[in-house]
Amino acid sequence: MKDLFEKLDKYLDYFNMTIMTIMMAVATVLAFINVVLRYVFGTSLTWAGELTSYLFIWSALFGSAYGFKVGLHIGVTAIIQALKPKISKIVLTFSLVVIFIYLCLIVKWGYDFVIFNYELEQVSIDLQMPFWIIYLCVPISMSIAAYQVLIKIIKTIKIPSDKFSYDMVMKEQH
């Protein structure tokens, strides 16, 4: 079972980093090309602004999901670290469960929103791309984020209360 989670974890890391990197790179290159076209040649790609926005959004959401894995999100660590290990473990576990529930709600909302847009058959103005494809980034990236938080909940629960420290759970070694 451990091997399965390790393989899934590696796959999700690779998937996250690939999506994040490709989307950010394409958005940056596209924005640069459009600026050069506009200021040097007096023309521009009408769809470039819309696509750049969508690519940055995808990159940000997948970056956010990756942030849950490596512990990059803002937290009130000073309070948790000041508590006794047993209390610290309880507070952190509760916090992670609340975050997990919130992310699951976002996944559900994102899925419903994708289905809603699929049924409406609306398309973006410049790209003529179905909105449901654009909005897929929400349920996908937040599912990955929820998985990362679930892993942290499991890690937290497994650590003996007397040996618990915040850093043992939140910081991922790379």
SEFITOR-698981 format. One record per residue (C-alpha): residue number from 1; x, y, z. Coordinates in Angstrom, 3 decimals, always signed. Example, Ala and Ser with C-alpha at 12.3 -4.5 7.8 and 13.67 -1.06 7.14 Angstrom:
% residues 2
+-----+----------+----------+----------+
: seq :     east :    north :       up :
+-----+----------+----------+----------+
:   1 :  +12.300 :   -4.500 :   +7.800 :
:   2 :  +13.670 :   -1.060 :   +7.140 :
+-----+----------+----------+----------+
% end
This chain:
% residues 174
+-----+----------+----------+----------+
: seq :     east :    north :       up :
+-----+----------+----------+----------+
:   1 :   +0.000 :   +0.000 :   +0.000 :
:   2 :   +2.893 :   +2.329 :   +0.785 :
:   3 :   +4.314 :   +1.766 :   -2.713 :
:   4 :   +0.969 :   +2.737 :   -4.224 :
:   5 :   +0.938 :   +6.046 :   -2.355 :
:   6 :   +4.573 :   +6.706 :   -3.246 :
:   7 :   +3.860 :   +6.071 :   -6.938 :
:   8 :   +0.724 :   +8.227 :   -6.811 :
:   9 :   +2.671 :  +10.945 :   -5.033 :
:  10 :   +5.429 :  +10.912 :   -7.670 :
:  11 :   +2.867 :  +10.947 :  -10.473 :
:  12 :   +0.992 :  +13.870 :   -8.906 :
:  13 :   +4.251 :  +15.779 :   -8.383 :
:  14 :   +5.200 :  +15.235 :  -12.010 :
:  15 :   +1.694 :  +16.124 :  -13.234 :
:  16 :   +1.536 :  +19.261 :  -11.070 :
:  17 :   +4.983 :  +20.482 :  -12.033 :
:  18 :   +4.392 :  +19.756 :  -15.716 :
:  19 :   +1.057 :  +21.585 :  -15.859 :
:  20 :   +2.423 :  +24.474 :  -13.800 :
:  21 :   +5.584 :  +24.825 :  -15.875 :
:  22 :   +4.000 :  +24.458 :  -19.297 :
:  23 :   +1.140 :  +26.845 :  -18.532 :
:  24 :   +3.446 :  +29.482 :  -17.059 :
:  25 :   +5.987 :  +29.174 :  -19.885 :
:  26 :   +3.378 :  +29.353 :  -22.649 :
:  27 :   +1.627 :  +32.293 :  -20.950 :
:  28 :   +4.904 :  +34.188 :  -20.573 :
:  29 :   +6.027 :  +33.562 :  -24.158 :
:  30 :   +2.581 :  +34.415 :  -25.521 :
:  31 :   +2.395 :  +37.650 :  -23.523 :
:  32 :   +5.901 :  +38.607 :  -24.721 :
:  33 :   +5.059 :  +37.871 :  -28.362 :
:  34 :   +1.871 :  +39.883 :  -28.116 :
:  35 :   +3.699 :  +42.870 :  -26.596 :
:  36 :   +6.325 :  +42.746 :  -29.372 :
:  37 :   +3.595 :  +42.495 :  -32.015 :
:  38 :   +1.696 :  +45.413 :  -30.494 :
:  39 :   +4.601 :  +47.826 :  -29.981 :
:  40 :   +6.915 :  +46.875 :  -32.856 :
:  41 :   +4.457 :  +45.917 :  -35.584 :
:  42 :   +1.322 :  +47.798 :  -34.494 :
:  43 :   -0.831 :  +44.673 :  -34.382 :
:  44 :   -1.673 :  +41.980 :  -31.846 :
:  45 :   -3.220 :  +38.572 :  -31.447 :
:  46 :   -6.809 :  +39.237 :  -30.384 :
:  47 :   -7.063 :  +35.981 :  -28.449 :
:  48 :   -3.686 :  +36.233 :  -26.671 :
:  49 :   -4.906 :  +38.212 :  -23.660 :
:  50 :   -7.703 :  +35.755 :  -22.945 :
:  51 :   -5.477 :  +32.696 :  -23.348 :
:  52 :   -2.714 :  +34.234 :  -21.231 :
:  53 :   -5.196 :  +34.849 :  -18.410 :
:  54 :   -6.454 :  +31.268 :  -18.503 :
:  55 :   -2.937 :  +29.852 :  -18.621 :
:  56 :   -1.863 :  +31.918 :  -15.594 :
:  57 :   -4.961 :  +30.783 :  -13.684 :
:  58 :   -4.214 :  +27.126 :  -14.438 :
:  59 :   -0.595 :  +27.628 :  -13.404 :
:  60 :   -1.583 :  +29.353 :  -10.156 :
:  61 :   -4.118 :  +26.705 :   -9.146 :
:  62 :   -1.770 :  +23.812 :   -9.834 :
:  63 :   +0.967 :  +25.753 :   -8.040 :
:  64 :   -1.374 :  +26.105 :   -5.085 :
:  65 :   -1.991 :  +22.349 :   -5.052 :
:  66 :   +1.765 :  +21.755 :   -5.068 :
:  67 :   +2.118 :  +24.272 :   -2.237 :
:  68 :   +0.046 :  +22.019 :   -0.003 :
:  69 :   +2.564 :  +19.237 :   -0.523 :
:  70 :   +5.671 :  +21.246 :   +0.290 :
:  71 :   +4.170 :  +23.411 :   +3.044 :
:  72 :   +4.332 :  +26.763 :   +1.255 :
:  73 :   +0.953 :  +28.072 :   +2.366 :
:  74 :   +0.698 :  +30.664 :   +5.087 :
:  75 :   -0.052 :  +29.268 :   +8.523 :
:  76 :   +0.153 :  +30.390 :  +12.120 :
:  77 :   +3.060 :  +28.126 :  +12.946 :
:  78 :   +4.281 :  +30.177 :  +15.914 :
:  79 :   +1.167 :  +29.262 :  +17.898 :
:  80 :   +1.310 :  +25.565 :  +17.032 :
:  81 :   +5.036 :  +25.381 :  +17.758 :
:  82 :   +4.586 :  +27.122 :  +21.123 :
:  83 :   +2.102 :  +24.497 :  +22.323 :
:  84 :   +2.964 :  +21.233 :  +24.018 :
:  85 :   +3.401 :  +18.406 :  +21.484 :
:  86 :   +0.111 :  +16.658 :  +22.335 :
:  87 :   -1.956 :  +19.882 :  +22.090 :
:  88 :   -0.011 :  +20.925 :  +18.995 :
:  89 :   -0.888 :  +17.633 :  +17.318 :
:  90 :   -4.599 :  +18.080 :  +18.119 :
:  91 :   -4.678 :  +21.685 :  +16.886 :
:  92 :   -2.819 :  +20.846 :  +13.679 :
:  93 :   -4.998 :  +17.802 :  +12.999 :
:  94 :   -8.163 :  +19.868 :  +13.499 :
:  95 :   -6.787 :  +22.604 :  +11.237 :
:  96 :   -5.890 :  +20.114 :   +8.508 :
:  97 :   -9.326 :  +18.465 :   +8.712 :
:  98 :  -11.019 :  +21.864 :   +8.283 :
:  99 :   -8.789 :  +22.619 :   +5.285 :
: 100 :   -9.513 :  +19.170 :   +3.826 :
: 101 :  -13.276 :  +19.674 :   +4.141 :
: 102 :  -12.993 :  +23.127 :   +2.563 :
: 103 :  -10.971 :  +21.759 :   -0.360 :
: 104 :  -13.493 :  +18.943 :   -0.854 :
: 105 :  -16.262 :  +21.539 :   -1.008 :
: 106 :  -14.307 :  +23.478 :   -3.625 :
: 107 :  -13.836 :  +20.251 :   -5.622 :
: 108 :  -17.593 :  +19.599 :   -5.475 :
: 109 :  -18.421 :  +23.188 :   -6.419 :
: 110 :  -15.837 :  +23.093 :   -9.236 :
: 111 :  -17.227 :  +19.825 :  -10.569 :
: 112 :  -20.790 :  +21.181 :  -10.471 :
: 113 :  -19.620 :  +24.351 :  -12.210 :
: 114 :  -17.900 :  +22.353 :  -14.961 :
: 115 :  -21.073 :  +20.293 :  -15.513 :
: 116 :  -23.200 :  +23.452 :  -15.502 :
: 117 :  -20.991 :  +25.059 :  -18.152 :
: 118 :  -20.902 :  +21.857 :  -20.174 :
: 119 :  -24.707 :  +21.824 :  -20.275 :
: 120 :  -24.859 :  +25.528 :  -21.188 :
: 121 :  -22.456 :  +24.963 :  -24.085 :
: 122 :  -20.999 :  +28.446 :  -23.657 :
: 123 :  -17.679 :  +29.300 :  -25.257 :
: 124 :  -15.108 :  +31.974 :  -24.562 :
: 125 :  -15.319 :  +35.053 :  -26.736 :
: 126 :  -11.890 :  +35.143 :  -28.356 :
: 127 :  -10.801 :  +31.508 :  -28.213 :
: 128 :  -14.184 :  +29.936 :  -28.898 :
: 129 :  -13.190 :  +27.309 :  -26.341 :
: 130 :  -15.904 :  +25.705 :  -24.197 :
: 131 :  -15.892 :  +27.222 :  -20.713 :
: 132 :  -16.152 :  +23.801 :  -19.086 :
: 133 :  -12.651 :  +22.975 :  -20.354 :
: 134 :  -11.291 :  +26.214 :  -18.943 :
: 135 :  -12.910 :  +25.564 :  -15.552 :
: 136 :  -11.632 :  +21.980 :  -15.280 :
: 137 :   -8.571 :  +23.330 :  -13.488 :
: 138 :  -10.610 :  +23.943 :  -10.318 :
: 139 :  -11.801 :  +20.399 :   -9.523 :
: 140 :   -8.578 :  +18.808 :  -10.788 :
: 141 :   -6.123 :  +21.036 :   -8.922 :
: 142 :   -8.193 :  +21.165 :   -5.740 :
: 143 :   -8.537 :  +17.360 :   -5.773 :
: 144 :   -4.760 :  +17.147 :   -5.792 :
: 145 :   -4.580 :  +19.727 :   -2.996 :
: 146 :   -7.140 :  +17.770 :   -0.937 :
: 147 :   -5.107 :  +14.596 :   -1.452 :
: 148 :   -1.952 :  +16.369 :   -0.234 :
: 149 :   -3.770 :  +17.590 :   +2.885 :
: 150 :   -5.170 :  +14.106 :   +3.508 :
: 151 :   -1.621 :  +12.725 :   +3.410 :
: 152 :   -0.592 :  +15.347 :   +5.990 :
: 153 :   -3.555 :  +14.369 :   +8.213 :
: 154 :   -2.473 :  +10.724 :   +8.066 :
: 155 :   +1.154 :  +11.665 :   +8.820 :
: 156 :   +0.031 :  +13.796 :  +11.760 :
: 157 :   -2.109 :  +11.052 :  +13.244 :
: 158 :   +0.673 :   +8.467 :  +12.914 :
: 159 :   +3.255 :  +10.505 :  +14.848 :
: 160 :   +3.256 :   +9.691 :  +18.583 :
: 161 :   +1.928 :  +12.656 :  +20.594 :
: 162 :   +5.012 :  +12.925 :  +22.794 :
: 163 :   +7.349 :  +13.093 :  +19.759 :
: 164 :   +5.183 :  +15.363 :  +17.653 :
: 165 :   +6.586 :  +18.474 :  +16.003 :
: 166 :   +5.055 :  +20.717 :  +13.379 :
: 167 :   +8.086 :  +20.413 :  +11.089 :
: 168 :   +7.771 :  +16.615 :  +10.953 :
: 169 :   +4.440 :  +16.980 :   +9.152 :
: 170 :   +4.477 :  +20.214 :   +7.206 :
: 171 :   +7.896 :  +20.323 :   +5.617 :
: 172 :   +8.420 :  +17.991 :   +2.685 :
: 173 :  +11.996 :  +17.018 :   +1.851 :
: 174 :  +13.006 :  +17.394 :   -1.810 :
+-----+----------+----------+----------+
% end
